[in-house]
Amino acid sequence: VTLTANPGGSTTTYAWSGPSLSSTTVANPTATPSVTSVYSLTVTNGTSDAGCTPTTVYTTSVTVRSTPTAAPTNNGYICVGGTVTLTANPANGANTYTWVGSSLSSTTSENPTATPTSTTVYSLTVSDGTSDAGCAPSTVYTTSVTVNPTPTAAPTNSGPICNGGTVTLTANGGGGATTYNWSGSSLSSSVIANPTATPTVTSVYSLTVSDGSTQPGCAPSTVY
């Protein structure tokens, strides 16, 4: 902060007191207080003439607010095609946001979304929206979003079969697929990777897969 004496009456000599002053004897020193502080000033005209060194003490108070901060997080991991939510978690009056990173829905909202296709680090700076000294710190906060492959499958079977025969269905899962949901007639199981079935007519079996989580993009709606 800059302190300004605003002298009058031939003032030429200054005596400031208070914390973290750049100088105690210039008209307009700077200071870097860490808490709200009162600065005191006495002045003279630089002589010892009677009345020219008044005892009047002038004061000015500097209000010090907490430095705006953030602690960004995200709801990842996600799988390719999923959408992640970034959360600024602001503190100390932070209300202005600048995000940097790929595929952001907004660079200036508190909690934007993003759709990265590979593991990505998002950066955030914050301020309190003013131009006051120290209220737009240069600190860069980061949060990393892990992006996994989309679970997939390429189902096959051991057919053809004759009526009364048993066919084996094979999921051929990929991209971290660990959870299976088969539909169709006469299945031995609907939730294992490679069930058997005993259809009595030509049949189509459908399969969806996921990685077993509820993370964004990791339970795709694709039906194989």
N, C-alpha and C positions, 0 to 999 in steps of 0.2 A: 504494500500500500504506500502511496505517496502522501506525506504530511505537508501541508501548505501553511506557512506562517501568516500570510496576508498582512504584512507589516504596514505600519503607518507612523506618522510623527517622527521622521528621521531615524527610525530604527535601523541599526546596522549590525547588531550583535545578538546572537540567539543562543539559548541554552535549553535544549530539549532533554526530557527524561522519559524513560519507558523502555520496554523490552525490544531487543533485536533491531536497534537503530543502525542505519548505515553511517550516520554522523550525528553528533549532538550539537553541532555548532553551525550548521548551514541552515538557510531559510527553509528549504524544502527537502528534508531527508526522506529516505524510504525506510520501511520497516517490514519485518516478516514475523508478526506475532502468531503464535499457535493457538491462543485463546483470546477472547474479547478483552481488549486492553484500553486503558486510558493513558494518553500521552500529555505531558505537561510542558509548558513553554514559558520562559521568562525572557524579556528583551531589554536591551539598552541601546543608547546611541553611540556606545563605544567610548564614552568619556566618563570622568569621575565628577562631572558637574552635578551640583545639588539637584535632586529630583529627576535626574536622567538615568537612574538605575532603579526603577520602581519595583516594588515587591509583588506586584500583581502577578498571579500565576494563571495563565490561560490553559484550558484543557480541550482536548478533542478525543472522542471515544471511537475506537475502531471495532466494529462487530466482526467476529470471526465465526463463520459457519463451518460445519463439518465438510470435509472434501467429499464430493459425490463419488460413489463407488458402485460396483456391480459384481455379481458372482454368477456368471452365466452357466446354465445347464441345458440339457436337452433330453427328450424322451426316447432317444435311440437306445440300442442299435435299431437300424431299419434294414429292409431288404430292397434291392433295386426295384424302383417303381413306387416305393413307399414315401410318405411325407413325414418329416420330422418337425417337431415344434421346438424352437429355441426360446429359452426363458431368461430374461436379463437379470432378474432378482436384484433390482436396484436398492440402494440405501443412501442415507444422508442427503436426501433432496434431489437425487438424480432423476431427471424427467425428460432428458433429450438423449437420443440413442443414434449411434452410427455403427451398423453392422457391415461386415465385409465377408464375402464368401460366395460360393456358386449357388445359382438357382433359388435365390431368396424371393419370397413373396413381397417383402418390403425391407428397405435398408434402414428405416427410421422408426419402425414401430417397436414397442417394448418386447413383444413376443411374436416375432414373425415365424412363418413356416418355410421349409426348404425341401427340395427334392433332389438331393445329390445322387449321382450314379456311382460314386466311389467314395471311399472314406475321406472326409473333408474336415478341415479345421476352420471354424468361424471365429472372427475377431470382433470385438466390441469396444468402443469408447463411449463414455457418458459425460454429461455435464448437467448443471442445474438450469440450463436455458438462459443464463445471463452472461454478460461480458465481464463480470466481476473477476478480479485477479484471483487465480487459483481455483476457479469454479468450473473450469473446463480442462481437467488434468489430462496429461498425455498418456496416462497408463492405458495399456492395451490388454484387455481380458480375452481369454480364448475358451472355446469349448469344442471338443472333437466329436464328430458323428461317425460312428462305424457303419459302413454299408456292406452287407453281405449279399451274395448272389440270391436271386429269386429262386425259391424251391420249384423244381420242375419234375416232370415225369414223361416217359415215352413207353406207355404200356404195350405189351405184346402177350401172346398166348401160345400154348403148345398145340392148338387145334390144327386142322379139323379133328372132330371126334364123331363117333357114331352114337346113336341114342343109347343111353345107359353108361356111356363113357364119362370120364372125369378129365377136365381141362385145367391146366395150371395157368393162372394169370400172373404176369410179372410186371411190376411197376416200373422198373428201371429208373428209380428216382435219382435226381441230381440237384445241385445247388443247395445242399443241406437239407433236402426233404427227409423228414423222419416220421411224419404222421400221414396216414393214408385213409381215404374214405371212398370205398368202392360201392357202387350200386349196380344191381342186376339180379337175375334170378339164381336161386339155389347155390348161394355162396357159402363156403365153409367159414368165412369171416369177412367182415366188411372193413376191418381196420388193420390188417397186416399187409406187408408189402406184396406178398406173393400168395394169395389165397387160391384155393381150388374151387371149381364149380361143376355142377352136373346138370346143365340145361338140357331140356328135351326138344327144344326147337332152336334154330339159329338165333343167337342173342347178341345184343350189344351191351358191353359192360363199360361203365363210366367211372372215372377216377379223378378226385381232387387231392392235392397234397399241400402240406405246410411244413414249417420247421418245428412245429409243436409249441410255438409261442403265440402271443397276441401282438407282437411287434408290427409296426406299420409295414405293409408290403410283404409280410412273411407268410401270409395265408391267402395267396392269390385266388381269384375266382375262376381261373382257367379250368375248364373241364376237358379232360383227356378221354 
